[in-house]
Amino acid sequence: MSRSVKRSRWWAKSPLHSLTGSPILNECNRLISPLTVVIPFWRMKTALALAVLWLIVGASAQESKQPSNELLTGTIYGVVVDPDGQPVKGMRLAAVMECPSSCSFWMSETVTNQAGEYHFRPLPLGEKYSVFSRKAQIEYPRFSPAPTAIVELTVEHPNVELRVDLPPRVGILTIHLTDRTTGAFIPRGLVKIKVADAADSRWSEVWADSSNCLFFPDCAIPVPPDRQLLVHVSSTGFKEWDESEEKGKPLFVHSGARLTWDIQLEPLPD
């Protein structure tokens, strides 16, 4: 059997036969065509295999140059502590992406562990994030706002440590109003509060709906904790509470404490 016949049979059985016309085979032919004149056929097969391996290695190296998605993300981490400096466990935190203009809402949440530690990851780089606690927003309203910090993640600083210090919890004042003449329940009252020892303090007005105290927090009024306060109490159709007339009724509530006032109001004359 002639060498040309053997060569044709080998090519028919070769896996490379199915690659006829493919870019890989064309590239291999280009690489080895100058050698076919001087290199025996068995050496040509070796050169062909090496050329294919070279192309595969080159393609892998090209893919490795592409940026990884992991390099485009970072993390915000730290610890949450209470006013006494103790770590707060089980507190849910949220990181909301800040937008200079309109953008789609993006938020990530996490919970502190037993040591009060938290991690947000992965977070897209090149953005600013507002970090806060939803629970703290409820427990520290009005006078003691929930702790909020703005953090920016960049390529130079993809991982940022942030300590969250919780402020003292507000005091809670609950007011029950009744008609001094009839004893009837007064559902709504206007409460004005200000800090007594602050020269720039302004009166803050709150409408308290004491009829919903059993079901809703409307009658629970948050007040600055551990501060000397002045309070005015009144209601539509009634005189102001006689104990709060003129300068206001003094009030002091400790952080996290609750105080209830049962107040009788005098109806306005007909």
Secondary structure, DSSP 8 states (H G I E B T S, - for coil): --HHHHHHHHHHHSGGGGGTT-HHHHHHHHHHGGGTTTS-HHHHHHHHHHHHHHHHHHHHHHHHTS--GGGGEEEEEEEEE-TTS-B--S-EEEEEEE-SS-----EEEEE--TTSEEEEEEEESSEEEEEEEHHHHHHS-TTS----EEEEE-SS--EEE--EE-----EEEEEEEEETTT--EE-EEEEEEEETT-TT---EEEEEEGGGTTT-GGGEEEE-TTS-EEEEEE-TTB---TTTSTT-EEE---TT-EEEEEEEE-B---
